[in-house]
Amino acid sequence: MLKLKIVSPERVEFEGEVISVTVPGTMGRFEVLVNHAPIISSLEKGIVERQTPDGERTEMSISGGFIEVQKNNVSLCVEL
C-alpha cells in the first residue's frame, strides 16, 4: 500500500492510502505502484489519477507541480 499526500498552496487536497497513482510527468505520464524506486520529478498540466484499496478511481486536474516517492510514501505538491 502507498501513503499518498497531495497538497496545493491552499490546503491538503488528499491524504490516505492508495494502490496506485498516475501522474503527468514532464517526460510523459507514469504510474507509481508499491515499492517504486525513489524519485523526484516535475509535473506538467494534466490529470492525477489515484486508485484506492476498494477499487475507486479518482481524477484531479492539475496545472503543474512536483512528485516525490520514497519508501512507499508519495508526496505531490501541485497547482490546481
All heavy atoms as a GROMACS GRO file, in nm:
protein
  614
    1MET      N    1   0.084  -0.118   0.000
    1MET     CA    2   0.000   0.000   0.000
    1MET      C    3   0.089   0.125   0.000
    1MET      O    4   0.194   0.128   0.064
    1MET     CB    5  -0.087  -0.001   0.126
    1MET     CG    6  -0.210   0.083   0.118
    1MET     SD    7  -0.339   0.024   0.008
    1MET     CE    8  -0.373  -0.138   0.073
    2LEU      N    9   0.045   0.227  -0.072
    2LEU     CA   10   0.115   0.355  -0.077
    2LEU      C   11   0.046   0.455   0.014
    2LEU      O   12  -0.078   0.456   0.022
    2LEU     CB   13   0.114   0.411  -0.219
    2LEU     CG   14   0.184   0.332  -0.328
    2LEU    CD1   15   0.148   0.389  -0.464
    2LEU    CD2   16   0.333   0.335  -0.307
    3LYS      N   17   0.123   0.538   0.079
    3LYS     CA   18   0.067   0.650   0.154
    3LYS      C   19   0.082   0.774   0.066
    3LYS      O   20   0.193   0.814   0.035
    3LYS     CB   21   0.139   0.668   0.287
    3LYS     CG   22   0.114   0.554   0.382
    3LYS     CD   23   0.184   0.576   0.514
    3LYS     CE   24   0.158   0.456   0.603
    3LYS     NZ   25   0.234   0.466   0.728
    4LEU      N   26  -0.030   0.832   0.025
    4LEU     CA   27  -0.031   0.944  -0.068
    4LEU      C   28  -0.076   1.071   0.002
    4LEU      O   29  -0.175   1.070   0.077
    4LEU     CB   30  -0.125   0.914  -0.185
    4LEU     CG   31  -0.150   1.028  -0.285
    4LEU    CD1   32  -0.021   1.065  -0.357
    4LEU    CD2   33  -0.257   0.986  -0.384
    5LYS      N   34  -0.003   1.179  -0.023
    5LYS     CA   35  -0.042   1.311   0.027
    5LYS      C   36  -0.032   1.408  -0.089
    5LYS      O   37   0.075   1.419  -0.152
    5LYS     CB   38   0.048   1.355   0.142
    5LYS     CG   39   0.004   1.486   0.205
    5LYS     CD   40   0.085   1.514   0.331
    5LYS     CE   41   0.032   1.637   0.403
    5LYS     NZ   42   0.104   1.660   0.529
    6ILE      N   43  -0.143   1.475  -0.119
    6ILE     CA   44  -0.147   1.575  -0.226
    6ILE      C   45  -0.176   1.709  -0.161
    6ILE      O   46  -0.280   1.725  -0.095
    6ILE     CB   47  -0.256   1.543  -0.330
    6ILE    CG1   48  -0.234   1.403  -0.390
    6ILE    CG2   49  -0.257   1.649  -0.439
    6ILE    CD1   50  -0.345   1.357  -0.483
    7VAL      N   51  -0.084   1.804  -0.180
    7VAL     CA   52  -0.103   1.937  -0.123
    7VAL      C   53  -0.100   2.042  -0.233
    7VAL      O   54  -0.028   2.030  -0.331
    7VAL     CB   55   0.002   1.972  -0.015
    7VAL    CG1   56  -0.009   1.879   0.103
    7VAL    CG2   57   0.142   1.968  -0.071
    8SER      N   58  -0.183   2.144  -0.215
    8SER     CA   59  -0.184   2.261  -0.303
    8SER      C   60  -0.149   2.380  -0.214
    8SER      O   61  -0.144   2.367  -0.092
    8SER     CB   62  -0.322   2.279  -0.367
    8SER     OG   63  -0.416   2.320  -0.270
    9PRO      N   64  -0.126   2.498  -0.273
    9PRO     CA   65  -0.097   2.615  -0.189
    9PRO      C   66  -0.209   2.648  -0.091
    9PRO      O   67  -0.184   2.707   0.013
    9PRO     CB   68  -0.079   2.727  -0.291
    9PRO     CG   69  -0.033   2.659  -0.414
    9PRO     CD   70  -0.107   2.528  -0.415
   10GLU      N   71  -0.330   2.606  -0.122
   10GLU     CA   72  -0.444   2.640  -0.037
   10GLU      C   73  -0.466   2.544   0.080
   10GLU      O   74  -0.504   2.584   0.188
   10GLU     CB   75  -0.574   2.645  -0.120
   10GLU     CG   76  -0.579   2.758  -0.220
   10GLU     CD   77  -0.502   2.728  -0.348
   10GLU    OE1   78  -0.488   2.609  -0.384
   10GLU    OE2   79  -0.453   2.824  -0.410
   11ARG      N   80  -0.443   2.412   0.053
   11ARG     CA   81  -0.476   2.312   0.156
   11ARG      C   82  -0.424   2.174   0.118
   11ARG      O   83  -0.372   2.154   0.009
   11ARG     CB   84  -0.627   2.306   0.176
   11ARG     CG   85  -0.701   2.256   0.053
   11ARG     CD   86  -0.851   2.248   0.079
   11ARG     NE   87  -0.920   2.196  -0.035
   11ARG     CZ   88  -0.974   2.268  -0.132
   11ARG    NH1   89  -0.965   2.400  -0.128
   11ARG    NH2   90  -1.036   2.212  -0.232
   12VAL      N   91  -0.443   2.078   0.208
   12VAL     CA   92  -0.417   1.936   0.178
   12VAL      C   93  -0.538   1.886   0.099
   12VAL      O   94  -0.650   1.886   0.150
   12VAL     CB   95  -0.396   1.854   0.306
   12VAL    CG1   96  -0.383   1.706   0.273
   12VAL    CG2   97  -0.275   1.903   0.383
   13GLU      N   98  -0.514   1.847  -0.026
   13GLU     CA   99  -0.624   1.803  -0.113
   13GLU      C  100  -0.664   1.658  -0.088
   13GLU      O  101  -0.780   1.622  -0.103
   13GLU     CB  102  -0.583   1.819  -0.260
   13GLU     CG  103  -0.546   1.961  -0.299
   13GLU     CD  104  -0.663   2.056  -0.298
   13GLU    OE1  105  -0.779   2.011  -0.314
   13GLU    OE2  106  -0.640   2.177  -0.281
   14PHE      N  107  -0.566   1.575  -0.051
   14PHE     CA  108  -0.594   1.434  -0.023
   14PHE      C  109  -0.482   1.379   0.063
   14PHE      O  110  -0.365   1.411   0.044
   14PHE     CB  111  -0.602   1.352  -0.153
   14PHE     CG  112  -0.619   1.204  -0.131
   14PHE    CD1  113  -0.745   1.151  -0.107
   14PHE    CD2  114  -0.510   1.119  -0.131
   14PHE    CE1  115  -0.761   1.014  -0.084
   14PHE    CE2  116  -0.524   0.983  -0.107
   14PHE     CZ  117  -0.651   0.930  -0.085
   15GLU      N  118  -0.518   1.292   0.156
   15GLU     CA  119  -0.420   1.219   0.235
   15GLU      C  120  -0.480   1.085   0.270
   15GLU      O  121  -0.588   1.079   0.329
   15GLU     CB  122  -0.383   1.297   0.362
   15GLU     CG  123  -0.267   1.238   0.436
   15GLU     CD  124  -0.213   1.330   0.546
   15GLU    OE1  125  -0.276   1.431   0.578
   15GLU    OE2  126  -0.104   1.298   0.596
   16GLY      N  127  -0.413   0.977   0.230
   16GLY     CA  128  -0.465   0.845   0.258
   16GLY      C  129  -0.387   0.737   0.185
   16GLY      O  130  -0.286   0.764   0.120
   17GLU      N  131  -0.437   0.613   0.197
   17GLU     CA  132  -0.371   0.500   0.134
   17GLU      C  133  -0.431   0.474  -0.003
   17GLU      O  134  -0.552   0.483  -0.023
   17GLU     CB  135  -0.385   0.376   0.222
   17GLU     CG  136  -0.306   0.387   0.352
   17GLU     CD  137  -0.303   0.258   0.429
   17GLU    OE1  138  -0.396   0.175   0.414
   17GLU    OE2  139  -0.207   0.238   0.504
   18VAL      N  140  -0.343   0.442  -0.098
   18VAL     CA  141  -0.384   0.410  -0.233
   18VAL      C  142  -0.306   0.289  -0.283
   18VAL      O  143  -0.201   0.254  -0.228
   18VAL     CB  144  -0.363   0.528  -0.331
   18VAL    CG1  145  -0.448   0.647  -0.291
   18VAL    CG2  146  -0.218   0.567  -0.340
   19ILE      N  147  -0.358   0.227  -0.389
   19ILE     CA  148  -0.288   0.116  -0.454
   19ILE      C  149  -0.193   0.170  -0.559
   19ILE      O  150  -0.083   0.117  -0.579
   19ILE     CB  151  -0.390   0.020  -0.519
   19ILE    CG1  152  -0.473  -0.048  -0.412
   19ILE    CG2  153  -0.320  -0.084  -0.606
   19ILE    CD1  154  -0.587  -0.130  -0.465
   20SER      N  155  -0.236   0.276  -0.629
   20SER     CA  156  -0.153   0.334  -0.734
   20SER      C  157  -0.188   0.480  -0.754
   20SER      O  158  -0.296   0.525  -0.717
   20SER     CB  159  -0.171   0.259  -0.866
   20SER     OG  160  -0.300   0.282  -0.919
   21VAL      N  161  -0.094   0.553  -0.814
   21VAL     CA  162  -0.117   0.692  -0.852
   21VAL      C  163  -0.048   0.714  -0.986
   21VAL      O  164   0.066   0.671  -1.005
   21VAL     CB  165  -0.070   0.793  -0.744
   21VAL    CG1  166   0.077   0.780  -0.715
   21VAL    CG2  167  -0.103   0.935  -0.783
   22THR      N  168  -0.119   0.776  -1.080
   22THR     CA  169  -0.065   0.805  -1.212
   22THR      C  170  -0.059   0.956  -1.228
   22THR      O  171  -0.156   1.026  -1.196
   22THR     CB  172  -0.154   0.744  -1.322
   22THR    OG1  173  -0.167   0.604  -1.297
   22THR    CG2  174  -0.093   0.764  -1.460
   23VAL      N  175   0.056   1.006  -1.274
   23VAL     CA  176   0.079   1.150  -1.281
   23VAL      C  177   0.131   1.191  -1.419
   23VAL      O  178   0.192   1.111  -1.490
   23VAL     CB  179   0.179   1.195  -1.172
   23VAL    CG1  180   0.123   1.172  -1.034
   23VAL    CG2  181   0.313   1.126  -1.187
   24PRO      N  182   0.111   1.319  -1.456
   24PRO     CA  183   0.161   1.371  -1.583
   24PRO      C  184   0.304   1.426  -1.569
   24PRO      O  185   0.323   1.546  -1.548
   24PRO     CB  186   0.061   1.481  -1.617
   24PRO     CG  187   0.019   1.533  -1.483
   24PRO     CD  188   0.020   1.413  -1.390
   25GLY      N  189   0.403   1.341  -1.578
   25GLY     CA  190   0.542   1.384  -1.569
   25GLY      C  191   0.582   1.466  -1.691
   25GLY      O  192   0.517   1.460  -1.796
   26THR      N  193   0.689   1.540  -1.681
   26THR     CA  194   0.733   1.623  -1.793
   26THR      C  195   0.783   1.539  -1.910
   26THR      O  196   0.785   1.587  -2.023
   26THR     CB  197   0.843   1.722  -1.749
   26THR    OG1  198   0.946   1.649  -1.685
   26THR    CG2  199   0.789   1.826  -1.655
   27MET      N  200   0.821   1.415  -1.885
   27MET     CA  201   0.864   1.325  -1.993
   27MET      C  202   0.754   1.225  -2.029
   27MET      O  203   0.779   1.128  -2.098
   27MET     CB  204   0.991   1.248  -1.950
   27MET     CG  205   1.109   1.337  -1.919
   27MET     SD  206   1.167   1.430  -2.061
   27MET     CE  207   1.248   1.301  -2.151
   28GLY      N  208   0.632   1.249  -1.981
   28GLY     CA  209   0.519   1.160  -2.009
   28GLY      C  210   0.455   1.109  -1.882
   28GLY      O  211   0.511   1.118  -1.773
   29ARG      N  212   0.335   1.055  -1.898
   29ARG     CA  213   0.262   1.001  -1.782
   29ARG      C  214   0.335   0.880  -1.727
   29ARG      O  215   0.392   0.801  -1.802
   29ARG     CB  216   0.120   0.961  -1.822
   29ARG     CG  217   0.031   1.080  -1.850
   29ARG     CD  218  -0.112   1.042  -1.884
   29ARG     NE  219  -0.180   0.968  -1.779
   29ARG     CZ  220  -0.232   1.021  -1.669
   29ARG    NH1  221  -0.221   1.151  -1.648
   29ARG    NH2  222  -0.296   0.947  -1.581
   30PHE      N  223   0.332   0.866  -1.593
   30PHE     CA  224   0.386   0.744  -1.533
   30PHE      C  225   0.306   0.708  -1.408
   30PHE      O  226   0.240   0.791  -1.348
   30PHE     CB  227   0.537   0.757  -1.503
   30PHE     CG  228   0.575   0.858  -1.399
   30PHE    CD1  229   0.589   0.823  -1.266
   30PHE    CD2  230   0.601   0.990  -1.435
   30PHE    CE1  231   0.628   0.916  -1.170
   30PHE    CE2  232   0.640   1.084  -1.340
   30PHE     CZ  233   0.653   1.047  -1.208
   31GLU      N  234   0.314   0.579  -1.376
   31GLU     CA  235   0.237   0.524  -1.264
   31GLU      C  236   0.332   0.484  -1.153
   31GLU      O  237   0.439   0.427  -1.177
   31GLU     CB  238   0.158   0.403  -1.312
   31GLU     CG  239   0.070   0.342  -1.206
   31GLU     CD  240  -0.016   0.229  -1.260
   31GLU    OE1  241   0.028   0.159  -1.353
   31GLU    OE2  242  -0.127   0.210  -1.208
   32VAL      N  243   0.291   0.512  -1.030
   32VAL     CA  244   0.367   0.472  -0.912
   32VAL      C  245   0.289   0.361  -0.842
   32VAL      O  246   0.170   0.378  -0.812
   32VAL     CB  247   0.386   0.592  -0.815
   32VAL    CG1  248   0.457   0.547  -0.689
   32VAL    CG2  249   0.462   0.704  -0.883
   33LEU      N  250   0.356   0.250  -0.820
   33LEU     CA  251   0.298   0.135  -0.751
   33LEU      C  252   0.381   0.106  -0.626
   33LEU      O  253   0.486   0.167  -0.604
   33LEU     CB  254   0.298   0.012  -0.842
   33LEU     CG  255   0.216   0.025  -0.971
   33LEU    CD1  256   0.246  -0.092  -1.064
   33LEU    CD2  257   0.068   0.032  -0.940
   34VAL      N  258   0.337   0.011  -0.545
   34VAL     CA  259   0.408  -0.027  -0.423
   34VAL      C  260   0.552  -0.065  -0.457
   34VAL      O  261   0.578  -0.130  -0.558
   34VAL     CB  262   0.335  -0.143  -0.353
   34VAL    CG1  263   0.414  -0.195  -0.234
   34VAL    CG2  264   0.197  -0.099  -0.308
   35ASN      N  265   0.645  -0.022  -0.374
   35ASN     CA  266   0.788  -0.049  -0.386
   35ASN      C  267   0.852   0.017  -0.508
   35ASN      O  268   0.954  -0.030  -0.559
   35ASN     CB  269   0.817  -0.200  -0.384
   35ASN     CG  270   0.779  -0.263  -0.252
   35ASN    OD1  271   0.792  -0.202  -0.146
   35ASN    ND2  272   0.729  -0.385  -0.258
   36HIS      N  273   0.794   0.127  -0.554
   36HIS     CA  274   0.853   0.205  -0.664
   36HIS      C  275   0.988   0.260  -0.620
   36HIS      O  276   1.008   0.293  -0.503
   36HIS     CB  277   0.759   0.320  -0.701
   36HIS     CG  278   0.790   0.387  -0.831
   36HIS    ND1  279   0.896   0.474  -0.846
   36HIS    CD2  280   0.728   0.381  -0.952
   36HIS    CE1  281   0.897   0.519  -0.969
   36HIS    NE2  282   0.797   0.463  -1.036
   37ALA      N  283   1.080   0.270  -0.712
   37ALA     CA  284   1.212   0.328  -0.682
   37ALA      C  285   1.196   0.474  -0.639
   37ALA      O  286   1.105   0.543  -0.686
   37ALA     CB  287   1.302   0.320  -0.805
   38PRO      N  288   1.284   0.523  -0.552
   38PRO     CA  289   1.278   0.664  -0.513
   38PRO      C  290   1.292   0.755  -0.635
   38PRO      O  291   1.372   0.727  -0.725
   38PRO     CB  292   1.398   0.680  -0.419
   38PRO     CG  293   1.425   0.542  -0.368
   38PRO     CD  294   1.390   0.451  -0.482
   39ILE      N  295   1.213   0.862  -0.636
   39ILE     CA  296   1.216   0.954  -0.749
   39ILE      C  297   1.166   1.091  -0.705
   39ILE      O  298   1.082   1.101  -0.615
   39ILE     CB  299   1.128   0.902  -0.866
   39ILE    CG1  300   1.142   0.989  -0.991
   39ILE    CG2  301   0.984   0.889  -0.826
   39ILE    CD1  302   1.072   0.935  -1.114
   40ILE      N  303   1.220   1.194  -0.768
   40ILE     CA  304   1.166   1.329  -0.758
   40ILE      C  305   1.151   1.376  -0.901
   40ILE      O  306   1.245   1.365  -0.980
   40ILE     CB  307   1.259   1.424  -0.680
   40ILE    CG1  308   1.271   1.379  -0.535
   40ILE    CG2  309   1.207   1.568  -0.686
   40ILE    CD1  310   1.370   1.459  -0.453
   41SER      N  311   1.032   1.426  -0.936
   41SER     CA  312   1.006   1.466  -1.074
   41SER      C  313   0.913   1.586  -1.078
   41SER      O  314   0.828   1.602  -0.990
   41SER     CB  315   0.942   1.350  -1.151
   41SER     OG  316   0.912   1.386  -1.285
   42SER      N  317   0.930   1.667  -1.180
   42SER     CA  318   0.835   1.777  -1.202
   42SER      C  319   0.714   1.723  -1.278
   42SER      O  320   0.722   1.621  -1.347
   42SER     CB  321   0.901   1.891  -1.279
   42SER     OG  322   0.954   1.844  -1.400
   43LEU      N  323   0.602   1.791  -1.260
   43LEU     CA  324   0.477   1.750  -1.324
   43LEU      C  325   0.427   1.861  -1.416
   43LEU      O  326   0.446   1.979  -1.387
   43LEU     CB  327   0.370   1.719  -1.219
   43LEU     CG  328   0.406   1.611  -1.116
   43LEU    CD1  329   0.295   1.600  -1.012
   43LEU    CD2  330   0.430   1.478  -1.184
   44GLU      N  331   0.362   1.820  -1.523
   44GLU     CA  332   0.302   1.914  -1.618
   44GLU      C  333   0.152   1.924  -1.594
   44GLU      O  334   0.095   1.850  -1.514
   44GLU     CB  335   0.322   1.863  -1.761
   44GLU     CG  336   0.462   1.867  -1.811
   44GLU     CD  337   0.468   1.834  -1.959
   44GLU    OE1  338   0.379   1.763  -2.010
   44GLU    OE2  339   0.564   1.881  -2.022
   45LYS      N  340   0.089   2.010  -1.672
   45LYS     CA  341  -0.057   2.020  -1.672
   45LYS      C  342  -0.114   1.886  -1.718
   45LYS      O  343  -0.066   1.827  -1.815
   45LYS     CB  344  -0.101   2.130  -1.768
   45LYS     CG  345  -0.250   2.150  -1.773
   45LYS     CD  346  -0.285   2.265  -1.864
   45LYS     CE  347  -0.437   2.285  -1.864
   45LYS     NZ  348  -0.473   2.401  -1.948
   46GLY      N  349  -0.213   1.838  -1.644
   46GLY     CA  350  -0.275   1.711  -1.680
   46GLY      C  351  -0.359   1.656  -1.567
   46GLY      O  352  -0.403   1.730  -1.478
   47ILE      N  353  -0.378   1.525  -1.569
   47ILE     CA  354  -0.465   1.456  -1.474
   47ILE      C  355  -0.383   1.368  -1.381
   47ILE      O  356  -0.299   1.290  -1.426
   47ILE     CB  357  -0.569   1.368  -1.548
   47ILE    CG1  358  -0.654   1.452  -1.643
   47ILE    CG2  359  -0.656   1.291  -1.451
   47ILE    CD1  360  -0.744   1.552  -1.575
   48VAL      N  361  -0.409   1.381  -1.250
   48VAL     CA  362  -0.356   1.289  -1.150
   48VAL      C  363  -0.468   1.191  -1.118
   48VAL      O  364  -0.579   1.231  -1.085
   48VAL     CB  365  -0.313   1.363  -1.021
   48VAL    CG1  366  -0.277   1.264  -0.911
   48VAL    CG2  367  -0.198   1.458  -1.049
   49GLU      N  368  -0.439   1.062  -1.133
   49GLU     CA  369  -0.538   0.958  -1.106
   49GLU      C  370  -0.489   0.871  -0.992
   49GLU      O  371  -0.373   0.829  -0.992
   49GLU     CB  372  -0.562   0.872  -1.230
   49GLU     CG  373  -0.668   0.767  -1.210
   49GLU     CD  374  -0.688   0.683  -1.336
   49GLU    OE1  375  -0.691   0.739  -1.446
   49GLU    OE2  376  -0.698   0.560  -1.321
   50ARG      N  377  -0.577   0.846  -0.896
   50ARG     CA  378  -0.539   0.757  -0.785
   50ARG      C  379  -0.643   0.648  -0.772
   50ARG      O  380  -0.761   0.668  -0.801
   50ARG     CB  381  -0.524   0.835  -0.655
   50ARG     CG  382  -0.651   0.900  -0.606
   50ARG     CD  383  -0.626   0.981  -0.478
   50ARG     NE  384  -0.750   1.030  -0.424
   50ARG     CZ  385  -0.801   1.150  -0.446
   50ARG    NH1  386  -0.738   1.236  -0.524
   50ARG    NH2  387  -0.916   1.186  -0.391
   51GLN      N  388  -0.598   0.529  -0.728
   51GLN     CA  389  -0.688   0.417  -0.706
   51GLN      C  390  -0.677   0.374  -0.561
   51GLN      O  391  -0.567   0.343  -0.512
   51GLN     CB  392  -0.656   0.300  -0.798
   51GLN     CG  393  -0.753   0.184  -0.780
   51GLN     CD  394  -0.727   0.070  -0.874
   51GLN    OE1  395  -0.637   0.076  -0.958
   51GLN    NE2  396  -0.805  -0.035  -0.862
   52THR      N  397  -0.790   0.372  -0.492
   52THR     CA  398  -0.794   0.335  -0.351
   52THR      C  399  -0.805   0.183  -0.338
   52THR      O  400  -0.837   0.114  -0.436
   52THR     CB  401  -0.912   0.403  -0.280
   52THR    OG1  402  -1.033   0.366  -0.346
   52THR    CG2  403  -0.897   0.554  -0.282
   53PRO      N  404  -0.780   0.129  -0.219
   53PRO     CA  405  -0.787  -0.017  -0.200
   53PRO      C  406  -0.922  -0.079  -0.235
   53PRO      O  407  -0.928  -0.195  -0.272
   53PRO     CB  408  -0.757  -0.034  -0.050
   53PRO     CG  409  -0.676   0.085  -0.014
   53PRO     CD  410  -0.730   0.197  -0.100
   54ASP      N  411  -1.030  -0.002  -0.225
   54ASP     CA  412  -1.162  -0.056  -0.260
   54ASP      C  413  -1.190  -0.050  -0.410
   54ASP      O  414  -1.300  -0.083  -0.454
   54ASP     CB  415  -1.272   0.015  -0.182
   54ASP     CG  416  -1.281   0.164  -0.212
   54ASP    OD1  417  -1.206   0.212  -0.300
   54ASP    OD2  418  -1.363   0.231  -0.147
   55GLY      N  419  -1.091  -0.008  -0.491
   55GLY     CA  420  -1.106  -0.006  -0.636
   55GLY      C  421  -1.157   0.125  -0.693
   55GLY      O  422  -1.166   0.139  -0.814
   56GLU      N  423  -1.187   0.221  -0.608
   56GLU     CA  424  -1.238   0.350  -0.656
   56GLU      C  425  -1.125   0.429  -0.722
   56GLU      O  426  -1.016   0.442  -0.669
   56GLU     CB  427  -1.294   0.430  -0.539
   56GLU     CG  428  -1.346   0.566  -0.578
   56GLU     CD  429  -1.394   0.648  -0.458
   56GLU    OE1  430  -1.415   0.591  -0.352
   56GLU    OE2  431  -1.407   0.770  -0.476
   57ARG      N  432  -1.153   0.483  -0.840
   57ARG     CA  433  -1.057   0.568  -0.912
   57ARG      C  434  -1.105   0.712  -0.907
   57ARG      O  435  -1.221   0.740  -0.932
   57ARG     CB  436  -1.043   0.523  -1.057
   57ARG     CG  437  -0.976   0.390  -1.072
   57ARG     CD  438  -0.957   0.356  -1.220
   57ARG     NE  439  -0.894   0.228  -1.236
   57ARG     CZ  440  -0.763   0.209  -1.243
   57ARG    NH1  441  -0.681   0.312  -1.236
   57ARG    NH2  442  -0.712   0.090  -1.259
   58THR      N  443  -1.013   0.802  -0.874
   58THR     CA  444  -1.044   0.944  -0.863
   58THR      C  445  -0.945   1.021  -0.948
   58THR      O  446  -0.826   0.992  -0.946
   58THR     CB  447  -1.037   0.990  -0.716
   58THR    OG1  448  -1.120   0.906  -0.637
   58THR    CG2  449  -1.082   1.133  -0.703
   59GLU      N  450  -0.995   1.121  -1.022
   59GLU     CA  451  -0.910   1.205  -1.104
   59GLU      C  452  -0.909   1.347  -1.052
   59GLU      O  453  -1.010   1.395  -1.001
   59GLU     CB  454  -0.957   1.204  -1.249
   59GLU     CG  455  -0.941   1.070  -1.317
   59GLU     CD  456  -0.981   1.075  -1.464
   59GLU    OE1  457  -1.039   1.177  -1.508
   59GLU    OE2  458  -0.953   0.977  -1.535
   60MET      N  459  -0.794   1.414  -1.068
   60MET     CA  460  -0.778   1.553  -1.028
   60MET      C  461  -0.699   1.624  -1.136
   60MET      O  462  -0.594   1.576  -1.178
   60MET     CB  463  -0.703   1.560  -0.895
   60MET     CG  464  -0.668   1.700  -0.850
   60MET     SD  465  -0.562   1.698  -0.702
   60MET     CE  466  -0.673   1.627  -0.585
   61SER      N  467  -0.748   1.737  -1.182
   61SER     CA  468  -0.680   1.815  -1.283
   61SER      C  469  -0.580   1.908  -1.216
   61SER      O  470  -0.614   1.977  -1.120
   61SER     CB  471  -0.782   1.895  -1.364
   61SER     OG  472  -0.718   1.970  -1.463
   62ILE      N  473  -0.454   1.909  -1.266
   62ILE     CA  474  -0.352   1.998  -1.211
   62ILE      C  475  -0.291   2.081  -1.324
   62ILE      O  476  -0.299   2.044  -1.441
   62ILE     CB  477  -0.242   1.920  -1.136
   62ILE    CG1  478  -0.160   1.832  -1.232
   62ILE    CG2  479  -0.299   1.840  -1.021
   62ILE    CD1  480  -0.032   1.777  -1.173
   63SER      N  481  -0.229   2.192  -1.287
   63SER     CA  482  -0.161   2.273  -1.387
   63SER      C  483  -0.009   2.262  -1.376
   63SER      O  484   0.064   2.326  -1.450
   63SER     CB  485  -0.204   2.420  -1.376
   63SER     OG  486  -0.173   2.471  -1.249
   64GLY      N  487   0.039   2.180  -1.284
   64GLY     CA  488   0.182   2.156  -1.266
   64GLY      C  489   0.215   2.123  -1.123
   64GLY      O  490   0.128   2.126  -1.035
   65GLY      N  491   0.342   2.089  -1.098
   65GLY     CA  492   0.384   2.061  -0.962
   65GLY      C  493   0.503   1.968  -0.957
   65GLY      O  494   0.579   1.957  -1.054
   66PHE      N  495   0.517   1.898  -0.845
   66PHE     CA  496   0.627   1.806  -0.821
   66PHE      C  497   0.577   1.681  -0.751
   66PHE      O  498   0.477   1.686  -0.679
   66PHE     CB  499   0.735   1.871  -0.733
   66PHE     CG  500   0.804   1.986  -0.800
   66PHE    CD1  501   0.756   2.115  -0.786
   66PHE    CD2  502   0.916   1.965  -0.879
   66PHE    CE1  503   0.818   2.222  -0.848
   66PHE    CE2  504   0.979   2.070  -0.941
   66PHE     CZ  505   0.931   2.199  -0.927
   67ILE      N  506   0.649   1.570  -0.771
   67ILE     CA  507   0.620   1.445  -0.700
   67ILE      C  508   0.749   1.394  -0.639
   67ILE      O  509   0.856   1.406  -0.697
   67ILE     CB  510   0.559   1.339  -0.794
   67ILE    CG1  511   0.525   1.210  -0.717
   67ILE    CG2  512   0.652   1.308  -0.910
   67ILE    CD1  513   0.446   1.108  -0.798
   68GLU      N  514   0.736   1.339  -0.518
   68GLU     CA  515   0.848   1.271  -0.452
   68GLU      C  516   0.798   1.136  -0.406
   68GLU      O  517   0.691   1.126  -0.344
   68GLU     CB  518   0.900   1.350  -0.332
   68GLU     CG  519   1.014   1.279  -0.262
   68GLU     CD  520   1.063   1.351  -0.137
   68GLU    OE1  521   0.990   1.439  -0.086
   68GLU    OE2  522   1.173   1.319  -0.091
   69VAL      N  523   0.874   1.031  -0.437
   69VAL     CA  524   0.841   0.895  -0.396
   69VAL      C  525   0.959   0.841  -0.317
   69VAL      O  526   1.073   0.846  -0.365
   69VAL     CB  527   0.814   0.803  -0.518
   69VAL    CG1  528   0.781   0.662  -0.472
   69VAL    CG2  529   0.704   0.859  -0.605
   70GLN      N  530   0.930   0.790  -0.197
   70GLN     CA  531   1.035   0.732  -0.114
   70GLN      C  532   0.973   0.636  -0.014
   70GLN      O  533   0.886   0.675   0.065
   70GLN     CB  534   1.113   0.841  -0.042
   70GLN     CG  535   1.236   0.789   0.027
   70GLN     CD  536   1.326   0.901   0.076
   70GLN    OE1  537   1.298   1.018   0.058
   70GLN    NE2  538   1.435   0.864   0.138
   71LYS      N  539   1.013   0.509  -0.020
   71LYS     CA  540   0.970   0.406   0.075
   71LYS      C  541   0.818   0.399   0.086
   71LYS      O  542   0.762   0.402   0.197
   71LYS     CB  543   1.034   0.428   0.211
   71LYS     CG  544   1.184   0.415   0.209
   71LYS     CD  545   1.243   0.433   0.347
   71LYS     CE  546   1.395   0.420   0.340
   71LYS     NZ  547   1.456   0.444   0.470
   72ASN      N  548   0.750   0.390  -0.027
   72ASN     CA  549   0.603   0.378  -0.035
   72ASN      C  550   0.529   0.502   0.018
   72ASN      O  551   0.410   0.495   0.046
   72ASN     CB  552   0.553   0.251   0.032
   72ASN     CG  553   0.594   0.127  -0.044
   72ASN    OD1  554   0.597   0.127  -0.167
   72ASN    ND2  555   0.627   0.022   0.027
   73ASN      N  556   0.599   0.613   0.034
   73ASN     CA  557   0.537   0.741   0.067
   73ASN      C  558   0.545   0.829  -0.058
   73ASN      O  559   0.654   0.852  -0.111
   73ASN     CB  560   0.609   0.810   0.183
   73ASN     CG  561   0.583   0.738   0.313
   73ASN    OD1  562   0.470   0.722   0.355
   73ASN    ND2  563   0.689   0.696   0.378
   74VAL      N  564   0.430   0.876  -0.103
   74VAL     CA  565   0.423   0.958  -0.223
   74VAL      C  566   0.369   1.095  -0.185
   74VAL      O  567   0.262   1.106  -0.125
   74VAL     CB  568   0.330   0.894  -0.329
   74VAL    CG1  569   0.327   0.977  -0.455
   74VAL    CG2  570   0.372   0.751  -0.360
   75SER      N  571   0.445   1.199  -0.218
   75SER     CA  572   0.405   1.337  -0.189
   75SER      C  573   0.394   1.414  -0.319
   75SER      O  574   0.486   1.412  -0.400
   75SER     CB  575   0.507   1.406  -0.099
   75SER     OG  576   0.519   1.338   0.024
   76LEU      N  577   0.280   1.478  -0.339
   76LEU     CA  578   0.260   1.564  -0.454
   76LEU      C  579   0.234   1.705  -0.406
   76LEU      O  580   0.151   1.727  -0.317
   76LEU     CB  581   0.137   1.520  -0.537
   76LEU     CG  582   0.160   1.410  -0.642
   76LEU    CD1  583   0.175   1.277  -0.575
   76LEU    CD2  584   0.044   1.409  -0.738
   77CYS      N  585   0.307   1.800  -0.463
   77CYS     CA  586   0.285   1.941  -0.439
   77CYS      C  587   0.237   1.996  -0.573
   77CYS      O  588   0.313   1.994  -0.670
   77CYS     CB  589   0.414   2.007  -0.394
   77CYS     SG  590   0.394   2.182  -0.361
   78VAL      N  591   0.110   2.038  -0.580
   78VAL     CA  592   0.050   2.070  -0.710
   78VAL      C  593  -0.016   2.206  -0.710
   78VAL      O  594  -0.056   2.259  -0.607
   78VAL     CB  595  -0.054   1.963  -0.749
   78VAL    CG1  596   0.010   1.826  -0.762
   78VAL    CG2  597  -0.170   1.958  -0.651
   79GLU      N  598  -0.027   2.261  -0.830
   79GLU     CA  599  -0.108   2.380  -0.858
   79GLU      C  600  -0.235   2.331  -0.924
   79GLU      O  601  -0.229   2.252  -1.019
   79GLU     CB  602  -0.035   2.474  -0.954
   79GLU     CG  603   0.084   2.544  -0.893
   79GLU     CD  604   0.045   2.662  -0.804
   79GLU    OE1  605  -0.066   2.715  -0.820
   79GLU    OE2  606   0.125   2.699  -0.718
   80LEU      N  607  -0.349   2.376  -0.875
   80LEU     CA  608  -0.477   2.332  -0.933
   80LEU      C  609  -0.525   2.429  -1.039
   80LEU      O  610  -0.486   2.542  -1.045
   80LEU     CB  611  -0.583   2.317  -0.824
   80LEU     CG  612  -0.547   2.217  -0.715
   80LEU    CD1  613  -0.657   2.213  -0.611
   80LEU    CD2  614  -0.526   2.079  -0.773
   0.00000   0.00000   0.00000
